[in-house]
Amino acid sequence: MKVMLLHAWPPDESMWARQVALLREVGFEPHAPRLYGRKASIDGWAARLLEELDGPFVAVGASMGGYCALALARRAPERVVGIVLAGSKAVADEMPRRVYRNELIARLRERGVPDDFETEVEAEDLAVAQEAMRDRLDLSGVVASFGGPLLVCVGDGDEIVSVDEARDLAASAIRGSLETFEGAGHLLTIEQPERFDAVLLEFLEQWKT
């Protein structure tokens, strides 16, 4: 089974290096595309990604990557057989979050990438990705209608997605489930890689041949 690993912001696809090696080792076909450089539309990203990978696959998205995973399921529900959302939401940004993103976009373009950002991504690419997230669709309906298994992972210290929000998201899916990562923040896949690997492999076991 193919597994599309969709990275968070501000990291890039290299955040999945560990999982790519692990999934190959156990017999899956991982694909970790770069989401930057694809213009300011998550729906557009999904359209391109569907052209780059053939056949059915499991979509695994961290934060920004989760928004893209749902966009893939919206465009091609017959191809996305399972979804993992790690520190991600289905709803669109509310106004305070949109205002925050606009301020962040302006800072990136005026001052460049802050020194405390652990990323090699250029400021303009980060800004465009923020525009894409700001303008994304509300895909709650995609979660509610998705027929495959959907796993929601959340850190109990996540400052962007609360455990209650994650629980409600999982409950809204036909075959939803929730995994809470104690002591983890928003980028739980990076903060607790061993635990995430175990949870991911258990989820993917249903497609093991």
N, C-alpha and C positions, 0 to 999 in steps of 0.2 A: 504494500500500500504506500502511496505517495503521501508525504506530510509537508505542507507548506508552512514554514516558520516565518512569521511576520513581526519585525522588530518594533521596539518602542522608540520614543523620542526622549532625549537626544542621541542615544546610541545608534549604531548602524547594524547591518546584518551580521557583523562579526560577534555580536552578543550571543549568537546561537552556535558558535563554533563547537562548544562542548556537546550540545544536543545533536548537532549534525553528525559528529563522530559516533556518539552513542547510538543513534538511530540506525546508522549504516551498519554498525557492529551487530545489531540484533535483527537485521533483515528488512528494515524499512527504506524508503527512498526519500530522503529529506531534500527540500528545496528551500533555500533561504535567500529570497530576492532582496535587492536594495530598493527601498521605497522612495528615497530622495531622488530628485532629478526627474520626477514624473508629473510636474506641474501641480497646481493647487486644487486637485479634485480627488478625493478618496474613491469616489465612484469611477473616475477615470483610471485610477491605479488598478482597481479591480478588473476593469475591462481589459487592460493590457496584460495583467497577470494571467488571466484566463487564456490568453493567446499564447503565453509562454510555457504553459504546462498542460499536457494532454491528460484526459481521463479523469477519473474520480480521485479525490484526495481529502485528507483531514486538514482543516485550517486551524493553526495555533497562533494566536495573536496576543502580544503583550502591549497593553495600553493602546497607543496609536495603531499598532498592528491588529488589535482586536476590532477596532472600527473597520479596518480593511477586511478582516475575516467575515464580518457581517455583510459588508458590501458584496463580497464574493458570493455569499449565500443568497443574497437578494437577486443577483444577476443570474446565478446558475445553481439553483437549489438541487438540481438533479446530479450535480457533480460534487458538491460539498457533502460528504457523508458524515462528518462529525466536526465539532467546533470546540476549541478550548479558548476561553477568554481569561487572561491573566491581568488583573488590575485594569479592567476595561468596562465601559458602559455601552448601553444601546441607545440611550436618549441623546438628543442633540444638546449643544451647549445652551445654558441659560445665559441671560444678559450679563451678569457679573463675570462669568467665565469668558464670554466674548470680549468684554472690555479688557480683562487681564491679558488675553491673547493679543489684542491689538497693541497694548502697551509693550508686550514682550517682542512682538514683531518689529515695532519701531526701534526698540533698544538694540536688537540684533543688527538692524540695518544701519544704525547710527554709530554703534560702538563695537560691533563684532561679537564674537563668541566670548562670553564671560570666562575668566580664568578657572572658575570652579566647576565648569562643565567638563565632565569626563567624556570627551568626544573628539573625533578627528573630522567631523562634518563641518563644511563651510557654513558661515553665518547665513548666506542667502538661501541655501538649501533648508536650513532649519526654519527660517522665516516662512518659506513657501509651505513647508509641512504644517506649520502652525495655522496658516491660512486655510489649508485643506481641512484640518481638524475643526477650526472655527465654523466652517461652512458646511460641515457634513450633515447628512439627513438623520432624522430620528428613525432608527431601525428597530424599535421595540416590536413592531409587527413581524419583522423577520424572525426574531427570537420566538415569538408566540406561535408562529406557524411552522417553524423548522421541525422536520420530522425525525432527524437523527439525534444521537446523544449530544448534549451540550453541557460542558463542564465549566463552571465559573470558579476561578481561583482568586483569592483576595488576601492581602496581608492585614492583620488586625491593627496595624499601625499606618495603614494607607491614608494619606491626607487628601486624596482626590476621590477615591471610591470607598465608601463605608461598608462595613460588614453587612449592615442592614440592606443597603442598596444591592449588594452582591447577592444576598439571600433572596431578595424579591425578584431579581433578574433570573436566578436559577429556577425559582418557583413558577415564573411566567412561561417557561419552556415546557414543551410536551414531555421531553425526556431530560429535564435539567437536573444537575447535581451541583453541590457546592463543596469546595475545599478551602478551609481557612488556614492561613499560615501564621502561626503565633510568632510575634516578634519581627515580622517582616513589614516593610513599607510598600511603596507603590511599585517599585521595580523588583518584585519578589523573585522573578526568574534569575536575577543577578545576585540578589541578597542571599537566597537560599537555594542554590542550584541543585544540591543533592536531593533535597526534599522535592523540588519541582521535577527532577528527573524521575523519581520514583512514582510520583502522581501521574506524570505524563505516560510513562511506560504502562502503568496499570490501566489507564484510559485506552491506550492504543492496543492493548491485548486483544480486544474484541475483533481486531482486523488482522491478527497474526495468522499467517498460513504455514 
